[in-house]
Amino acid sequence: MLATIQYIFYLLCGAFYYLLIATFMGVAAGFGLLALVLLLLPLMLFGLTSGMSFFFPRIAAASATIFVLPFLYIGVAAIFTESPGVEPSIFVIPAAAVILVSIIALLWSKGSLWLGQEQLMRKVIIGIFTAIPALLAIFLLISIGVFLSGFQRAT
């Protein structure tokens, strides 16, 4: 049950942050290295860490916490400084939820959901649920790399 909650939180939060940062980057005139990192981290959270919660829940919890810390930092910094166009709660609330789920998973995780399944059909279902976001994230990561390499050749 805890692995499923981890999976859902990481999947939704990663997709939300990816769409949020992609929207910000679509409006902005230029973006730097930090914006690129903020675009790649949600893909890692969405695609890879969410699926990893079924196989290695504690490693997934630790990596998810690391992946959302920059967003928590942006949200907390926006509270104390005047940042036009940045609503702090957009960054703080999902990051805090992921960190809370990760702490619960670190403390009370029993082990791999994959290893606990004896029926092949259940393992296939878990594999499908982990493969779809992972393949989508890998596709988007490759697309971003191809997009950026095109900019490098054009200049």
ABEGO torsion letter per residue (X at the ends): XAAAAAAAAAAAAAAAAAAAAAAAAAABABBBAAAAAAAAAAAAAAAAAAAAAAABAAAAAAAAAAAAAAAAAAAAAAAABBBBGBBAAAAAAAAAAAAAAAAAAAAABAEBAAAABABAAAAAAAAAAAAAAAAAAAAAAAAAAAAAAAAAAAX
